[in-house]
Every structure is written in C-alpha cells, then in structure tokens.
Amino acid sequence: MDATKLRHILFHTLCAAVFIFVLNFYVLGTGIESSLSWAVAFGAMAAVLAYQQTRR
C-alpha cells in the first residue's frame, strides 16, 4: 500500500469520526463518553470502507 492510499484511508477515518463526534456532542447533546465511543466506532467503519475502496 502506498502513501496516497494510506492518506486517503486516514483522511476518511478522521472526517467520519469528527463528524459523528460533533453531531453527537454538540447537536444531540449526548455525553462525552458516548460521543467518543460513537466516533471511534464510526471511524473504524469508515476506515474499513475506505480500505475496501482502495483495493478496487
């Protein structure tokens, strides 16, 4: 895997995690622990999806 693909995966992961954290914490008003848990979960799912897309 080259650096471009790795950068794409990391960027996709970071964007998804930040989006879910902001949505949960600021918009929905959930607690910090719940927001971080959802951010990690969605970040992991985004990483898997981005990895699958780079293999095509």
N, C-alpha and C positions, 0 to 999 in steps of 0.2 A: 504494500500500500504506500503510495507516495504522499508527500506533504500536502498536496492540494486536496486530495480526498479526505485526509485526516482533518484538515482545517474545515472542510465542508461539514463533516460529522460533528466536530466540536462546536461550530457556529450554530448548527441546527439544534443541538442539545441545549446550548446556553439560551438561545432565544425561546425555546419551548419552556424551559424551567423558569426563566424570568417572567414570561407571560402568565404562566399559571400562578406563580407566587403573587404577582401584582393583582391578578384577578381575585384570588382567594383573600389575601390580606387586606387590600385597600377597598376593593369593590364589594366583596361579600362580607367582610368584617370578621373572618374566622381568626382563630388564634395563630400565634407564630409557629407553634409546633405542627399544627395541622397544615398550615400553608407550606412549610418546608417539606413536610412529608409528601404532599401532592406534587411539589416542584421536583423533588428527586424522582418520584415515580414517573411523571410525565417526561422529564429529561431523559430517563433511561429508555422509555418507549420511543422517544424521538431519535435517540442515538441508534437504536436497533433499526428503525425505519430508514434513517439516513445511510446506515451501513448497507442495508439491503439494496438501496437505490444506487450506491456507488458500485456494487458488484454487477449491475446490469450492463 
